[in-house]
């Protein structure tokens, strides 16, 4: 049997986030659009602000495994994904260390 590459240990929150993100592409698109607005403006912003604006403006139902439209536990992971996709956001979005995860 061929050996498998070492895979990073992923916690329950990160697994739940990945599932949620894959099941909610429309939500991720809106988050990307709001992130792009922050990038275009060039002013610092809280990722909580971005996510909460999306929460209040969306008028459709998102699927979720835990009953929330966007789980607060996912916000830090969403922020990291957006910074990975849009590196220019890095100086505009403050990240705090996450328990159980190495610093990026």
KOLGU-4560 file (N, C-alpha, C; in nm, 3 decimals, padded with zeros to 5 digits):
<recs>
<n_xx: 00.085 n_yy: -00.117 n_zz: 00.000 ca_xx: 00.000 ca_yy: 00.000 ca_zz: 00.000 c_xx: 00.090 c_yy: 00.124 c_zz: 00.000 mol: A seq: 1 type: UNK>
<n_xx: 00.065 n_yy: 00.221 n_zz: -00.092 ca_xx: 00.149 ca_yy: 00.340 ca_zz: -00.096 c_xx: 00.130 c_yy: 00.423 c_zz: 00.031 mol: A seq: 2 type: UNK>
<n_xx: 00.239 n_yy: 00.487 n_zz: 00.073 ca_xx: 00.228 ca_yy: 00.570 ca_zz: 00.193 c_xx: 00.155 c_yy: 00.699 c_zz: 00.159 mol: A seq: 3 type: UNK>
<n_xx: 00.081 n_yy: 00.749 n_zz: 00.256 ca_xx: 00.008 ca_yy: 00.873 ca_zz: 00.237 c_xx: 00.091 c_yy: 00.987 c_zz: 00.293 mol: A seq: 4 type: UNK>
<n_xx: 00.080 n_yy: 01.106 n_zz: 00.232 ca_xx: 00.156 ca_yy: 01.220 ca_zz: 00.283 c_xx: 00.105 c_yy: 01.257 c_zz: 00.422 mol: A seq: 5 type: UNK>
<n_xx: 00.192 n_yy: 01.317 n_zz: 00.501 ca_xx: 00.149 ca_yy: 01.365 ca_zz: 00.632 c_xx: 00.048 c_yy: 01.476 c_zz: 00.614 mol: A seq: 6 type: UNK>
<n_xx: -00.065 n_yy: 01.461 n_zz: 00.677 ca_xx: -00.170 ca_yy: 01.562 ca_zz: 00.670 c_xx: -00.173 c_yy: 01.639 c_zz: 00.801 mol: A seq: 7 type: UNK>
<n_xx: -00.198 n_yy: 01.770 n_zz: 00.794 ca_xx: -00.205 ca_yy: 01.847 ca_zz: 00.918 c_xx: -00.324 c_yy: 01.802 c_zz: 01.003 mol: A seq: 8 type: UNK>
<n_xx: -00.308 n_yy: 01.810 n_zz: 01.131 ca_xx: -00.419 ca_yy: 01.778 ca_zz: 01.220 c_xx: -00.516 c_yy: 01.894 c_zz: 01.215 mol: A seq: 9 type: UNK>
<n_xx: -00.641 n_yy: 01.865 n_zz: 01.186 ca_xx: -00.742 ca_yy: 01.969 ca_zz: 01.172 c_xx: -00.847 c_yy: 01.947 c_zz: 01.281 mol: A seq: 10 type: UNK>
<n_xx: -00.875 n_yy: 02.052 n_zz: 01.353 ca_xx: -00.972 ca_yy: 02.044 ca_zz: 01.461 c_xx: -01.116 c_yy: 02.039 c_zz: 01.411 mol: A seq: 11 type: UNK>
<n_xx: -01.207 n_yy: 02.012 n_zz: 01.505 ca_xx: -01.349 ca_yy: 02.004 ca_zz: 01.471 c_xx: -01.401 c_yy: 02.134 c_zz: 01.412 mol: A seq: 12 type: UNK>
<n_xx: -01.356 n_yy: 02.247 n_zz: 01.466 ca_xx: -01.404 ca_yy: 02.376 ca_zz: 01.416 c_xx: -01.362 c_yy: 02.396 c_zz: 01.271 mol: A seq: 13 type: UNK>
<n_xx: -01.237 n_yy: 02.363 n_zz: 01.242 ca_xx: -01.189 ca_yy: 02.381 ca_zz: 01.105 c_xx: -01.260 c_yy: 02.286 c_zz: 01.008 mol: A seq: 14 type: UNK>
<n_xx: -01.284 n_yy: 02.164 n_zz: 01.051 ca_xx: -01.360 ca_yy: 02.071 ca_zz: 00.966 c_xx: -01.501 c_yy: 02.122 c_zz: 00.942 mol: A seq: 15 type: UNK>
<n_xx: -01.565 n_yy: 02.171 n_zz: 01.048 ca_xx: -01.701 ca_yy: 02.226 ca_zz: 01.035 c_xx: -01.700 c_yy: 02.347 c_zz: 00.941 mol: A seq: 16 type: UNK>
<n_xx: -01.598 n_yy: 02.432 n_zz: 00.955 ca_xx: -01.586 ca_yy: 02.549 ca_zz: 00.867 c_xx: -01.572 c_yy: 02.507 c_zz: 00.721 mol: A seq: 17 type: UNK>
<n_xx: -01.483 n_yy: 02.413 n_zz: 00.695 ca_xx: -01.463 ca_yy: 02.368 ca_zz: 00.557 c_xx: -01.593 c_yy: 02.315 c_zz: 00.497 mol: A seq: 18 type: UNK>
<n_xx: -01.668 n_yy: 02.240 n_zz: 00.577 ca_xx: -01.796 ca_yy: 02.185 ca_zz: 00.530 c_xx: -01.893 c_yy: 02.299 c_zz: 00.502 mol: A seq: 19 type: UNK>
<n_xx: -01.903 n_yy: 02.394 n_zz: 00.597 ca_xx: -01.994 ca_yy: 02.507 ca_zz: 00.580 c_xx: -01.957 c_yy: 02.588 c_zz: 00.456 mol: A seq: 20 type: UNK>
<n_xx: -01.829 n_yy: 02.618 n_zz: 00.438 ca_xx: -01.785 ca_yy: 02.699 ca_zz: 00.323 c_xx: -01.818 c_yy: 02.629 c_zz: 00.191 mol: A seq: 21 type: UNK>
<n_xx: -01.799 n_yy: 02.497 n_zz: 00.187 ca_xx: -01.828 ca_yy: 02.424 ca_zz: 00.063 c_xx: -01.978 c_yy: 02.418 c_zz: 00.035 mol: A seq: 22 type: UNK>
<n_xx: -02.060 n_yy: 02.420 n_zz: 00.141 ca_xx: -02.205 ca_yy: 02.414 ca_zz: 00.125 c_xx: -02.268 c_yy: 02.551 c_zz: 00.104 mol: A seq: 23 type: UNK>
<n_xx: -02.192 n_yy: 02.657 n_zz: 00.124 ca_xx: -02.247 ca_yy: 02.792 ca_zz: 00.117 c_xx: -02.164 c_yy: 02.883 c_zz: 00.025 mol: A seq: 24 type: UNK>
<n_xx: -02.152 n_yy: 02.846 n_zz: -00.102 ca_xx: -02.070 ca_yy: 02.929 ca_zz: -00.192 c_xx: -02.124 c_yy: 03.071 c_zz: -00.207 mol: A seq: 25 type: UNK>
<n_xx: -02.254 n_yy: 03.090 n_zz: -00.199 ca_xx: -02.310 ca_yy: 03.225 ca_zz: -00.211 c_xx: -02.265 c_yy: 03.313 c_zz: -00.094 mol: A seq: 26 type: UNK>
<n_xx: -02.261 n_yy: 03.256 n_zz: 00.023 ca_xx: -02.215 ca_yy: 03.331 ca_zz: 00.140 c_xx: -02.068 c_yy: 03.368 c_zz: 00.124 mol: A seq: 27 type: UNK>
<n_xx: -01.988 n_yy: 03.273 n_zz: 00.077 ca_xx: -01.846 ca_yy: 03.301 ca_zz: 00.059 c_xx: -01.825 c_yy: 03.408 c_zz: -00.049 mol: A seq: 28 type: UNK>
<n_xx: -01.908 n_yy: 03.407 n_zz: -00.152 ca_xx: -01.899 ca_yy: 03.511 ca_zz: -00.255 c_xx: -01.927 c_yy: 03.648 c_zz: -00.196 mol: A seq: 29 type: UNK>
<n_xx: -02.031 n_yy: 03.658 n_zz: -00.112 ca_xx: -02.062 ca_yy: 03.787 ca_zz: -00.048 c_xx: -01.949 c_yy: 03.831 c_zz: 00.044 mol: A seq: 30 type: UNK>
<n_xx: -01.891 n_yy: 03.739 n_zz: 00.116 ca_xx: -01.779 ca_yy: 03.772 ca_zz: 00.206 c_xx: -01.660 c_yy: 03.821 c_zz: 00.123 mol: A seq: 31 type: UNK>
<n_xx: -01.635 n_yy: 03.756 n_zz: 00.009 ca_xx: -01.526 ca_yy: 03.800 ca_zz: -00.080 c_xx: -01.553 c_yy: 03.942 c_zz: -00.131 mol: A seq: 32 type: UNK>
<n_xx: -01.679 n_yy: 03.970 n_zz: -00.169 ca_xx: -01.713 ca_yy: 04.103 ca_zz: -00.218 c_xx: -01.692 c_yy: 04.209 c_zz: -00.110 mol: A seq: 33 type: UNK>
<n_xx: -01.734 n_yy: 04.180 n_zz: 00.012 ca_xx: -01.714 ca_yy: 04.275 ca_zz: 00.122 c_xx: -01.565 c_yy: 04.290 c_zz: 00.153 mol: A seq: 34 type: UNK>
<n_xx: -01.490 n_yy: 04.182 n_zz: 00.145 ca_xx: -01.346 ca_yy: 04.188 ca_zz: 00.167 c_xx: -01.280 c_yy: 04.274 c_zz: 00.060 mol: A seq: 35 type: UNK>
<n_xx: -01.326 n_yy: 04.259 n_zz: -00.062 ca_xx: -01.271 ca_yy: 04.339 ca_zz: -00.172 c_xx: -01.298 c_yy: 04.487 c_zz: -00.150 mol: A seq: 36 type: UNK>
<n_xx: -01.415 n_yy: 04.521 n_zz: -00.095 ca_xx: -01.446 ca_yy: 04.661 ca_zz: -00.065 c_xx: -01.348 c_yy: 04.717 c_zz: 00.037 mol: A seq: 37 type: UNK>
<n_xx: -01.315 n_yy: 04.637 n_zz: 00.138 ca_xx: -01.217 ca_yy: 04.680 ca_zz: 00.238 c_xx: -01.083 c_yy: 04.702 c_zz: 00.170 mol: A seq: 38 type: UNK>
<n_xx: -01.043 n_yy: 04.609 n_zz: 00.085 ca_xx: -00.916 ca_yy: 04.619 ca_zz: 00.015 c_xx: -00.913 c_yy: 04.744 c_zz: -00.074 mol: A seq: 39 type: UNK>
<n_xx: -01.021 n_yy: 04.767 n_zz: -00.147 ca_xx: -01.029 ca_yy: 04.883 ca_zz: -00.236 c_xx: -01.021 c_yy: 05.014 c_zz: -00.157 mol: A seq: 40 type: UNK>
<n_xx: -01.082 n_yy: 05.015 n_zz: -00.041 ca_xx: -01.083 ca_yy: 05.135 ca_zz: 00.043 c_xx: -00.948 c_yy: 05.159 c_zz: 00.110 mol: A seq: 41 type: UNK>
<n_xx: -00.876 n_yy: 05.051 n_zz: 00.141 ca_xx: -00.743 ca_yy: 05.063 ca_zz: 00.199 c_xx: -00.741 c_yy: 05.105 c_zz: 00.344 mol: A seq: 42 type: UNK>
<n_xx: -00.853 n_yy: 05.090 n_zz: 00.413 ca_xx: -00.858 ca_yy: 05.126 ca_zz: 00.555 c_xx: -00.879 c_yy: 05.000 c_zz: 00.637 mol: A seq: 43 type: UNK>
<n_xx: -00.822 n_yy: 04.999 n_zz: 00.757 ca_xx: -00.835 ca_yy: 04.882 ca_zz: 00.844 c_xx: -00.982 c_yy: 04.856 c_zz: 00.878 mol: A seq: 44 type: UNK>
<n_xx: -01.014 n_yy: 04.728 n_zz: 00.892 ca_xx: -01.151 ca_yy: 04.688 ca_zz: 00.925 c_xx: -01.147 c_yy: 04.560 c_zz: 01.007 mol: A seq: 45 type: UNK>
<n_xx: -01.248 n_yy: 04.543 n_zz: 01.085 ca_xx: -01.264 ca_yy: 04.421 ca_zz: 01.163 c_xx: -01.334 c_yy: 04.317 c_zz: 01.076 mol: A seq: 46 type: UNK>
<n_xx: -01.286 n_yy: 04.193 n_zz: 01.083 ca_xx: -01.356 ca_yy: 04.090 ca_zz: 01.007 c_xx: -01.494 c_yy: 04.063 c_zz: 01.066 mol: A seq: 47 type: UNK>
<n_xx: -01.510 n_yy: 04.091 n_zz: 01.193 ca_xx: -01.644 ca_yy: 04.081 ca_zz: 01.253 c_xx: -01.740 c_yy: 04.177 c_zz: 01.183 mol: A seq: 48 type: UNK>
<n_xx: -01.692 n_yy: 04.296 n_zz: 01.149 ca_xx: -01.774 ca_yy: 04.393 ca_zz: 01.078 c_xx: -01.817 c_yy: 04.337 c_zz: 00.943 mol: A seq: 49 type: UNK>
<n_xx: -01.722 n_yy: 04.280 n_zz: 00.870 ca_xx: -01.753 ca_yy: 04.224 ca_zz: 00.738 c_xx: -01.858 c_yy: 04.114 c_zz: 00.750 mol: A seq: 50 type: UNK>
<n_xx: -01.835 n_yy: 04.020 n_zz: 00.839 ca_xx: -01.928 ca_yy: 03.907 ca_zz: 00.854 c_xx: -02.065 c_yy: 03.954 c_zz: 00.902 mol: A seq: 51 type: UNK>
<n_xx: -02.067 n_yy: 04.046 n_zz: 00.996 ca_xx: -02.197 ca_yy: 04.093 ca_zz: 01.046 c_xx: -02.272 c_yy: 04.174 c_zz: 00.941 mol: A seq: 52 type: UNK>
<n_xx: -02.201 n_yy: 04.245 n_zz: 00.857 ca_xx: -02.270 ca_yy: 04.314 ca_zz: 00.747 c_xx: -02.332 c_yy: 04.213 c_zz: 00.652 mol: A seq: 53 type: UNK>
<n_xx: -02.259 n_yy: 04.108 n_zz: 00.621 ca_xx: -02.314 ca_yy: 04.002 ca_zz: 00.536 c_xx: -02.437 c_yy: 03.940 c_zz: 00.603 mol: A seq: 54 type: UNK>
<n_xx: -02.426 n_yy: 03.913 n_zz: 00.733 ca_xx: -02.539 ca_yy: 03.852 ca_zz: 00.807 c_xx: -02.665 c_yy: 03.937 c_zz: 00.793 mol: A seq: 55 type: UNK>
<n_xx: -02.652 n_yy: 04.066 n_zz: 00.809 ca_xx: -02.769 ca_yy: 04.154 ca_zz: 00.809 c_xx: -02.824 c_yy: 04.180 c_zz: 00.669 mol: A seq: 56 type: UNK>
<n_xx: -02.740 n_yy: 04.174 n_zz: 00.568 ca_xx: -02.785 ca_yy: 04.207 ca_zz: 00.433 c_xx: -02.840 c_yy: 04.089 c_zz: 00.354 mol: A seq: 57 type: UNK>
<n_xx: -02.805 n_yy: 03.972 n_zz: 00.393 ca_xx: -02.846 ca_yy: 03.855 ca_zz: 00.316 c_xx: -02.993 c_yy: 03.822 c_zz: 00.344 mol: A seq: 58 type: UNK>
<n_xx: -03.066 n_yy: 03.798 n_zz: 00.238 ca_xx: -03.209 ca_yy: 03.767 ca_zz: 00.253 c_xx: -03.243 c_yy: 03.627 c_zz: 00.204 mol: A seq: 59 type: UNK>
<n_xx: -03.147 n_yy: 03.539 n_zz: 00.203 ca_xx: -03.174 ca_yy: 03.400 ca_zz: 00.167 c_xx: -03.124 c_yy: 03.309 c_zz: 00.278 mol: A seq: 60 type: UNK>
<n_xx: -03.171 n_yy: 03.188 n_zz: 00.279 ca_xx: -03.136 ca_yy: 03.092 ca_zz: 00.384 c_xx: -03.012 c_yy: 03.013 c_zz: 00.346 mol: A seq: 61 type: UNK>
<n_xx: -02.915 n_yy: 03.012 n_zz: 00.434 ca_xx: -02.794 ca_yy: 02.933 ca_zz: 00.412 c_xx: -02.806 c_yy: 02.803 c_zz: 00.488 mol: A seq: 62 type: UNK>
<n_xx: -02.753 n_yy: 02.696 n_zz: 00.431 ca_xx: -02.749 ca_yy: 02.571 ca_zz: 00.505 c_xx: -02.638 c_yy: 02.579 c_zz: 00.608 mol: A seq: 63 type: UNK>
<n_xx: -02.658 n_yy: 02.514 n_zz: 00.720 ca_xx: -02.556 ca_yy: 02.515 ca_zz: 00.824 c_xx: -02.574 c_yy: 02.393 c_zz: 00.911 mol: A seq: 64 type: UNK>
<n_xx: -02.463 n_yy: 02.334 n_zz: 00.953 ca_xx: -02.471 ca_yy: 02.212 ca_zz: 01.033 c_xx: -02.505 c_yy: 02.242 c_zz: 01.178 mol: A seq: 65 type: UNK>
<n_xx: -02.495 n_yy: 02.368 n_zz: 01.220 ca_xx: -02.518 ca_yy: 02.397 ca_zz: 01.361 c_xx: -02.631 c_yy: 02.497 c_zz: 01.385 mol: A seq: 66 type: UNK>
<n_xx: -02.707 n_yy: 02.530 n_zz: 01.283 ca_xx: -02.821 ca_yy: 02.617 ca_zz: 01.301 c_xx: -02.793 c_yy: 02.766 c_zz: 01.284 mol: A seq: 67 type: UNK>
<n_xx: -02.668 n_yy: 02.806 n_zz: 01.275 ca_xx: -02.635 ca_yy: 02.946 ca_zz: 01.255 c_xx: -02.608 c_yy: 02.971 c_zz: 01.107 mol: A seq: 68 type: UNK>
<n_xx: -02.636 n_yy: 03.092 n_zz: 01.062 ca_xx: -02.604 ca_yy: 03.125 ca_zz: 00.923 c_xx: -02.452 c_yy: 03.131 c_zz: 00.905 mol: A seq: 69 type: UNK>
<n_xx: -02.384 n_yy: 03.204 n_zz: 00.992 ca_xx: -02.238 ca_yy: 03.205 ca_zz: 00.995 c_xx: -02.199 c_yy: 03.185 c_zz: 01.140 mol: A seq: 70 type: UNK>
<n_xx: -02.136 n_yy: 03.075 n_zz: 01.169 ca_xx: -02.096 ca_yy: 03.043 ca_zz: 01.305 c_xx: -01.983 c_yy: 03.138 c_zz: 01.347 mol: A seq: 71 type: UNK>
<n_xx: -01.996 n_yy: 03.199 n_zz: 01.465 ca_xx: -01.890 ca_yy: 03.288 ca_zz: 01.515 c_xx: -01.755 c_yy: 03.218 c_zz: 01.522 mol: A seq: 72 type: UNK>
<n_xx: -01.756 n_yy: 03.088 n_zz: 01.547 ca_xx: -01.631 ca_yy: 03.013 ca_zz: 01.554 c_xx: -01.559 c_yy: 03.006 c_zz: 01.419 mol: A seq: 73 type: UNK>
<n_xx: -01.630 n_yy: 03.037 n_zz: 01.311 ca_xx: -01.571 ca_yy: 03.029 ca_zz: 01.178 c_xx: -01.509 c_yy: 03.161 c_zz: 01.133 mol: A seq: 74 type: UNK>
<n_xx: -01.538 n_yy: 03.270 n_zz: 01.201 ca_xx: -01.495 ca_yy: 03.401 ca_zz: 01.153 c_xx: -01.343 c_yy: 03.410 c_zz: 01.138 mol: A seq: 75 type: UNK>
<n_xx: -01.269 n_yy: 03.361 n_zz: 01.234 ca_xx: -01.122 ca_yy: 03.367 ca_zz: 01.225 c_xx: -01.071 c_yy: 03.286 c_zz: 01.106 mol: A seq: 76 type: UNK>
<n_xx: -01.136 n_yy: 03.175 n_zz: 01.077 ca_xx: -01.095 ca_yy: 03.093 ca_zz: 00.963 c_xx: -01.133 c_yy: 03.159 c_zz: 00.831 mol: A seq: 77 type: UNK>
<n_xx: -01.250 n_yy: 03.223 n_zz: 00.828 ca_xx: -01.290 ca_yy: 03.297 ca_zz: 00.708 c_xx: -01.190 c_yy: 03.408 c_zz: 00.681 mol: A seq: 78 type: UNK>
<n_xx: -01.153 n_yy: 03.482 n_zz: 00.786 ca_xx: -01.056 ca_yy: 03.592 ca_zz: 00.771 c_xx: -00.925 c_yy: 03.539 c_zz: 00.714 mol: A seq: 79 type: UNK>
<n_xx: -00.876 n_yy: 03.429 n_zz: 00.765 ca_xx: -00.750 ca_yy: 03.373 ca_zz: 00.717 c_xx: -00.761 c_yy: 03.329 c_zz: 00.571 mol: A seq: 80 type: UNK>
<n_xx: -00.875 n_yy: 03.272 n_zz: 00.535 ca_xx: -00.895 ca_yy: 03.231 ca_zz: 00.396 c_xx: -00.897 c_yy: 03.353 c_zz: 00.304 mol: A seq: 81 type: UNK>
<n_xx: -00.966 n_yy: 03.459 n_zz: 00.346 ca_xx: -00.972 ca_yy: 03.580 ca_zz: 00.263 c_xx: -00.834 c_yy: 03.642 c_zz: 00.247 mol: A seq: 82 type: UNK>
<n_xx: -00.754 n_yy: 03.642 n_zz: 00.353 ca_xx: -00.618 ca_yy: 03.697 ca_zz: 00.344 c_xx: -00.532 c_yy: 03.611 c_zz: 00.253 mol: A seq: 83 type: UNK>
<n_xx: -00.554 n_yy: 03.482 n_zz: 00.257 ca_xx: -00.480 ca_yy: 03.392 ca_zz: 00.168 c_xx: -00.516 c_yy: 03.420 c_zz: 00.022 mol: A seq: 84 type: UNK>
<n_xx: -00.645 n_yy: 03.442 n_zz: -00.003 ca_xx: -00.692 ca_yy: 03.470 ca_zz: -00.139 c_xx: -00.659 c_yy: 03.612 c_zz: -00.185 mol: A seq: 85 type: UNK>
<n_xx: -00.657 n_yy: 03.706 n_zz: -00.090 ca_xx: -00.633 ca_yy: 03.848 ca_zz: -00.120 c_xx: -00.522 c_yy: 03.899 c_zz: -00.028 mol: A seq: 86 type: UNK>
<n_xx: -00.397 n_yy: 03.871 n_zz: -00.059 ca_xx: -00.287 ca_yy: 03.906 ca_zz: 00.031 c_xx: -00.282 c_yy: 04.053 c_zz: 00.071 mol: A seq: 87 type: UNK>
<n_xx: -00.336 n_yy: 04.141 n_zz: -00.012 ca_xx: -00.338 ca_yy: 04.283 ca_zz: 00.021 c_xx: -00.421 c_yy: 04.315 c_zz: 00.145 mol: A seq: 88 type: UNK>
<n_xx: -00.507 n_yy: 04.222 n_zz: 00.186 ca_xx: -00.587 ca_yy: 04.242 ca_zz: 00.308 c_xx: -00.504 c_yy: 04.229 c_zz: 00.435 mol: A seq: 89 type: UNK>
<n_xx: -00.392 n_yy: 04.160 n_zz: 00.428 ca_xx: -00.314 ca_yy: 04.128 ca_zz: 00.548 c_xx: -00.287 c_yy: 04.250 c_zz: 00.637 mol: A seq: 90 type: UNK>
<n_xx: -00.243 n_yy: 04.364 n_zz: 00.583 ca_xx: -00.218 ca_yy: 04.477 ca_zz: 00.672 c_xx: -00.346 c_yy: 04.547 c_zz: 00.720 mol: A seq: 91 type: UNK>
<n_xx: -00.459 n_yy: 04.513 n_zz: 00.661 ca_xx: -00.584 ca_yy: 04.580 ca_zz: 00.695 c_xx: -00.670 c_yy: 04.502 c_zz: 00.795 mol: A seq: 92 type: UNK>
<n_xx: -00.641 n_yy: 04.373 n_zz: 00.811 ca_xx: -00.718 ca_yy: 04.286 ca_zz: 00.899 c_xx: -00.625 c_yy: 04.230 c_zz: 01.006 mol: A seq: 93 type: UNK>
<n_xx: -00.654 n_yy: 04.260 n_zz: 01.130 ca_xx: -00.571 ca_yy: 04.208 ca_zz: 01.240 c_xx: -00.611 c_yy: 04.064 c_zz: 01.271 mol: A seq: 94 type: UNK>
<n_xx: -00.513 n_yy: 03.977 n_zz: 01.281 ca_xx: -00.538 ca_yy: 03.837 ca_zz: 01.318 c_xx: -00.478 c_yy: 03.811 c_zz: 01.455 mol: A seq: 95 type: UNK>
<n_xx: -00.550 n_yy: 03.737 n_zz: 01.534 ca_xx: -00.499 ca_yy: 03.693 ca_zz: 01.664 c_xx: -00.465 c_yy: 03.545 c_zz: 01.652 mol: A seq: 96 type: UNK>
<n_xx: -00.375 n_yy: 03.499 n_zz: 01.736 ca_xx: -00.344 ca_yy: 03.355 ca_zz: 01.733 c_xx: -00.469 c_yy: 03.272 c_zz: 01.764 mol: A seq: 97 type: UNK>
<n_xx: -00.477 n_yy: 03.155 n_zz: 01.703 ca_xx: -00.588 ca_yy: 03.063 ca_zz: 01.728 c_xx: -00.534 c_yy: 02.945 c_zz: 01.808 mol: A seq: 98 type: UNK>
<n_xx: -00.610 n_yy: 02.903 n_zz: 01.907 ca_xx: -00.572 ca_yy: 02.786 ca_zz: 01.985 c_xx: -00.565 c_yy: 02.664 c_zz: 01.894 mol: A seq: 99 type: UNK>
<n_xx: -00.458 n_yy: 02.586 n_zz: 01.910 ca_xx: -00.445 ca_yy: 02.462 ca_zz: 01.835 c_xx: -00.404 c_yy: 02.481 c_zz: 01.691 mol: A seq: 100 type: UNK>
<n_xx: -00.361 n_yy: 02.600 n_zz: 01.655 ca_xx: -00.320 ca_yy: 02.624 ca_zz: 01.517 c_xx: -00.194 c_yy: 02.707 c_zz: 01.515 mol: A seq: 101 type: UNK>
<n_xx: -00.099 n_yy: 02.668 n_zz: 01.433 ca_xx: 00.024 ca_yy: 02.744 ca_zz: 01.420 c_xx: -00.003 c_yy: 02.878 c_zz: 01.355 mol: A seq: 102 type: UNK>
<n_xx: 00.079 n_yy: 02.977 n_zz: 01.390 ca_xx: 00.065 ca_yy: 03.109 ca_zz: 01.328 c_xx: 00.096 c_yy: 03.098 c_zz: 01.180 mol: A seq: 103 type: UNK>
<n_xx: 00.024 n_yy: 03.176 n_zz: 01.098 ca_xx: 00.048 ca_yy: 03.176 ca_zz: 00.953 c_xx: 00.162 c_yy: 03.265 c_zz: 00.920 mol: A seq: 104 type: UNK>
</recs>
